[in-house]
Amino acid sequence: MAEKHFYEQEEYTDQYLIPYLKRHLTGFDNTGLSILEVGCAEGGSISSLLKLGYQADGIEIEEGRAAIALDKLRGRSKIVVGDITRAEQVDMGRTYDLIIMRDVIEHIEDKATALANLHAMMKEGGHLFITFPLKYSPYAAHQQNARSWLK
């Protein structure tokens, strides 16, 4: 299942995220950008960004998913296991031009602390890209992960 998620993340990033960012984020064509993905899961999005020449790192709260990302990315990226609301756990030792947080914010209880920590990790003039499933969308409760006919 984890391998499937990795490739789904790559596909989504290649087909939707990168074209969107290129259209709407001035300077995204500069492959010298440093990018952080919060909630990187198995690292598929980071893999796509690395292939295009971006410097990309990740934070993942689930140790098992982070281990898969580390294995798949083979040392080409820094992956940290930690909670974005705990600055001491997620100190990457650098700042980023772009921070991506896709479908993670709805899982964070202390959003103010998370956003303050993200701000501290962002370069001056950097960008924060956040997505979340709409309340009434078919995936608002992440039914795509269900293991029954309900999905």
Secondary structure, 3 states (H helix, E strand, C coil): CHHHHHHHHHHHHHHHHHHHHHHHCCCCCCCCCEEEEECCCCCHHHHHHHHCCCEEEEEECCHHHHHHHHHHHCCCCCEEECCCCCCCCCCCCCCEEEEEEECCHHHCCCHHHHHHHHHHCEEEEEEEEEECCCCCCCCCCCHHHCCCCCC
